[in-house]
Amino acid sequence: MSDPTTPGPGSQPAAAATAGDAQGMTVVARTQAQMVRRRFFRHRAAMGGLIALLLIVLLAFSSIGFASIPGWWDKDYFSIATVENGGRPTLSVVPTWLGGSGMHLGEHPFGQDNVGKDYFALTMRGVQQSLTIAFIVGFVGTVIGTLIGASAGYFRGRTEAILMRFTDVMITIPLLVVAAVLGRRYGSSGIVVLGLVIGLVTWTGLARLVRGEFLSLREKEFVEAARAAGTSARRIIVKHMLPNIVGVIIVAATLAIAAAILLEAALSFLGFGVQDPDTSLGKLISNYQTAFSTRPWLFWFPGVFIIAIALSVNFIGDGLRDAFDPRQNRVRD
């Protein structure tokens, strides 16, 4: 009989686990998806950005409604009314016990514009349009950049030369100039068309990034084994290589959305983006830039939402980048 006090063959892992528990560093085995999700939800800035973005989206699309779905706000963004109290905002956020007038929205929380339109409804419409354009740009740019980068990195040779020289030419042309020309030509066709044409010129950075990742992956053993087994190039790219860089693509797409918000605002500010009778955040700033010294709230509210959306998306992108970081391969409880 063996002595119960003598360590057996299976006692070393148990001893190691006990030592780890004693030091407060228990290592839990998790899948890659679980670790990414856990790191992302523990990223405070990313969580703050995600909550802020969701609140902005909920406010914009529920207040004035969207398409044929009505909202809870009783005014729209196109009705003209009498300008009251100089169009000043009626929103109050200072409670009475601090010397304010109490917390209330009032009749026109963001004030009124020159002809009496409710500026809260106008701003919410601008948020809707700017967000829609930004997500379309992010999606289109991500798809095009991924396709071009993956094709150039995998096939090499003449395919890579043609695609990357075309990418280099696109990079040398100032993005704002190209987007302004296309926006001037297609801006009146609606926000979907505007988002598509802007997305056609914002894919270059992602294409170079994906190409670099594919150049590294195509030399790996699992790709060589799949190629030797007669697997088609399409299946190798889709099933074996793209899943290994999905983190890079997701992070790049998130940051592209933030950049698209600022690009759309710049184009609309210059008059090359969203056209009348519709509006966007950049167009609101452009329309009322001369009122900055007399009625600054017409400039402040759209600007605040542009900054809030861009920062929120950037924080989410930072959190995703840290979550997909392969160097953080362990999560401790």
URNORZI-V635892 format. One record per backbone hydrogen bond with DSSP energy under -1.0 kcal/mol. CO is the residue of the C=O (numbers start at 0). NH is the residue of the N-H. If there is no record, write none. Layout:
# URNORZI-V635892
co = {CO/CO}
nh = {NH/NH}
This chain:
# URNORZI-V635892
co = {2/7/10/11/12/13/14/15/16/17/18/19/20/25/30/31/32/33/34/35/36/37/39/42/43/44/45/46/47/48/49/50/51/52/53/54/55/56/57/58/61/62/65/68/83/84/86/91/93/94/94/95/103/107/107/108/110/112/116/117/118/119/120/121/122/123/124/125/126/127/128/129/130/131/132/133/134/135/136/137/138/139/140/141/142/143/144/145/146/147/148/149/150/151/155/156/157/158/159/160/161/162/163/164/165/166/167/173/174/175/176/177/178/179/180/181/182/185/189/190/191/192/193/194/195/197/202/203/204/205/206/207/208/209/210/211/212/213/216/219/220/221/222/223/224/225/226/231/232/233/234/235/235/236/240/241/244/245/246/247/248/249/250/251/252/253/254/255/256/257/258/259/260/261/262/263/264/265/266/274/279/280/281/282/283/288/290/294/295/295/296/298/299/300/301/302/303/304/305/306/307/308/309/310/311/312/313/314/315/316/317/318/319/324/326/330}
nh = {5/10/14/15/16/17/18/19/20/21/22/24/23/332/34/35/36/37/38/39/40/41/42/46/47/48/49/50/51/52/53/54/55/56/57/58/59/60/61/62/71/72/68/65/86/87/111/103/101/97/99/98/91/89/110/90/118/115/112/121/122/123/124/125/126/127/128/129/130/131/132/133/134/135/136/137/138/139/140/141/142/143/144/145/146/147/148/149/150/151/152/153/154/155/159/160/161/162/163/164/165/166/167/168/169/170/171/177/178/179/180/181/182/183/184/185/186/188/193/194/195/196/197/198/199/200/206/207/208/209/210/211/212/213/214/215/216/217/219/223/224/225/226/227/228/230/229/235/236/237/238/239/240/241/243/244/248/249/250/251/252/253/254/255/256/257/258/259/260/261/262/263/264/265/266/267/268/269/271/277/283/284/285/286/287/291/294/297/298/299/300/302/303/304/305/306/307/308/309/310/311/312/313/314/315/316/317/318/319/320/321/322/323/327/328/27}
